[in-house]
Amino acid sequence: MVSKSILMFVTTMLMCLAAGSAVAMSVSPLHIEMTSVGSSGRSQFTVTNSSPAPLPVETTLKRLELDENGTVKAVAAGDEFLVFPPQAMIPAGGSQVFRVQWVGEPNLARSQTYMLAVAEVPVKIPKGRSGVQLAFSFGIVIDVAPPQGQPDLKLVSTGVATDKQGKRHPTITVADNSNVHGMLELTVLRLRAGSWSKTYQPSEIAQSIGIGLVQPGKQRKFILPDELPSGTTTFEASLDYQQRQ
């Protein structure tokens, strides 16, 4: 999942935009990491058709900007990627591998984030007939990093958020002071207030929050899933970034 923030994507921003009792296709992976030069400037994803009929799909790209609360603004992408094939007819029970290559600026100043939508193309209903079609669409988040640099995630502040049920949850605001995007799912997060403490391992963050994308030069506020002990108004927090291997 990309974020219950972009990451759950995009966290949900990594999303299936359609509704229905059964999904006719699946897409893997839903998050791609690339760099603007070298072999890491190429990747691929697979679309599988689980329906009993051929599945026509097409791809489109948007560039994404996230604000502090994780709200996503999508703008038209340029010619930064080559996606092959851009369209495909996937046979019943079959799959199609799509290749993605960065062909934009090789010396990016800072990371860029994109959403590659893989959408089912609605079939034209014959004249004189009526019916309802479910067209499925999945979003793949693509982060493209510059050739040089490392994420620099820093804890900016902590706080408390109250949900609709009146439960109080810890919040953290994290900044990335580098030119490379950072991901909260790659951190060990420790919280402490008096005798109470909580440690979130990367796998737990990925499960509950998503990738937790923090774009370069920006900051993100995250609401954590655990409930704070009664009477707790402040807490200490620390981040330990685990570099992806």
N, C-alpha and C positions, 0 to 999 in steps of 0.2 A: 504494500500500500504506500503511496507517496506521502502523504502527510495527512493526518486527520486535520492537519494544518493545511499542503499543496498537494504531499506527499502526500483526508487520507485519500501531495501529491499532489488534489489538484486534481497532503497529505491530503481521499476524496477529491482533490484535484487530480489524483490518479483515479480515474473514474470510469464507470460504465454509465453512459448517459441515457440508456434505454431502460424500460421497465417491461416485465413479463414473467411468466412462470418458468420459462426455460430460455437460456441464452443460446443462440444459434452459433456463436463463435467465441473463441477465446484468443487472447493475445499474450505473448510472453517474450521478453520481460516487459514490465510496465515502467521501468526506470533505467535509463541508459546514461552511463558516464563516458564522456569523450574528451579528447584534447584537440586543439586546433592544428596540430602538426603530427606527422608520423603515423604509425600504424594505429594508434589510439584515435585517430580521426575517422576511423571506419568502424561500423558495428552492424548488427542485424537483429531482426525480431521475427517471430513466427506467428502467423495467424492460422488457427485451426477451425475448420468448419465441421461442426457436430450435427448439422441438420441433414435431412434426407434429400435435399435439393442443392443445386449449385449456388454458390454465394458470391455475388459481385461486390467487391469492396474498392474503396478509393482512399487516398491519403491526402491530408492537408496539414499545413504547419502554421503555428502562431508563435510569436515571441511573448514571453511572460515576464511581468514585473510584479513583485509581492510587496505589500506594505507591512507595517509593523504588526498588524493583526492577522496577517496571512491572507488578506483579500487580494485576489489575483486580477490584474489588468492584462488583457490579451490584445496584442496589436499584430497587424499583418507582418509576416516574415518576408524577407527578401529572397534572394537566390543562394542562401547560405548552405543549403543541403541539396544533395542529389539522392533521391529515393527511387530505388528500382526494384520491382516495377512500381510506377505510381498508381496503377490500377491493376486488378487481377480478378479472374473468375476462378474461384476455388471449388473444386469438385466436391460432391457430397462425401463426407467422411475424410476428406483430404486436408492438406495443409500447404501453406505457401510461405517461403522464406523471403523477406524483404531486406534489402541491403541499404544501409544509410551511410553516406559519406559527407563529411564536412568539406565544402568547397569555398567557404567564406574566407575572411581575413586570417592568414596563418599566424600572425603575431597579435592576437587579441590583447587588448589592454586589460580586460577583466572578463570573468566568466559570464556567459550568457545562458539563459534558460528558455527552452522551447517546449511546446506541446505539439506532438505529432498525433493527430486524430486519425484513427482507422475506422471508417464508417461503412456500413452496409449501404449499397445503392438501392433505393426502393425500385421494385419492378413495376413497370407501367401496367395498370389494371386494364384488361380489355374493355373496349367500348361496350356499354350496355350492362356491365357487371359492376357490382359494388362490393366493398369489403374493407376491412381494417388491416393495415400492415404495421408490423413492429420493425422499425429500422434500428439496428444496434450500432453503437459507437463507443470505442474505447480510446482513452487518452494515454499516450506514452510521454512521460517527462524526459527530456533530453537536456543534460547539463554539459556545456562545452567549456572546458577550462583553458586558459592560456598556457603556453609552453613552459613558463616559469612561474614559481610562486607556490605557497602553501596556505591553506586556510588558517585563520587566526581568530578562533572563537573566544570571546571574553564575556563573562557575566557582567551585565550592566546594573541590574536591579532585581529585587524580589518583591512579591506582593501576595495579596490574597484575593481570590475571586469567589463569589457566591453564586451557585447555580440555581435553577428554577425550583429545586427541591429544598433550598435553604442550606445545602451542604457547602462547606468552605474548602476551597482547593488552593494549594500553593501555585503561584505563577513565577516564572522567571523571564527576564528580558535579556536576550543574547545578541551581541554585536559581532560582526565579522569585519575586522579592520584590515583585511588583506585584499588582494585582487582576485582571489580564488574563492568560489562558493564553499560554504561549510555545511555540514549536516549534523544535526543534533543526535541522530541515530549512531554516530560514531564516537559518542562521548559516554563516560561514566559520570553520572550526576549524583551528587551526595547532598542530602538535606539534613539539617539538625535544628531542633528547638528543645532545649532542656534535656529531658531523658528520652525524648522521641527522636528517632532518626529513620531515614529511608535512603536506600541506594538504588538507583536505576541503572541496570546494565544496558549496554547497547541493544541487545535483543528485546528487552522490555520496552525501551523507548520506541523502537521500530514497530512493535506490536500495538502500543497504545497511542502513539502520536504520529507515526509515519517517519519519513526520512528527515523531517524537520529542517527543511532547506532554509539557509540564511544566505542571501545574496551578498556579494562583495560590497563593502561600503554601507551596508544597511544593518538594521537590527530587527529582531522578531520577538514577539511576546508569546510564550507558550503556557497554556493552562495544563497542569499535571493532573493525572487521574485520581491520585489518592486524596482522601479527606484528611484535613488537619485535625489534630486533637482539639477537643473543646477548650476554649480560652486562649488558644495560640493565635497571636496577632503578628508575630514576626518570626523569622527563621533565618538560619545561615545556609548558604549554598556554595558548592564548588563544582567546577567542570574539569574533567580530565579527558582531553581529546585523544582518541585512539586512531592513529593514522591508518587508513585503509591499506591492506597489504596487496 
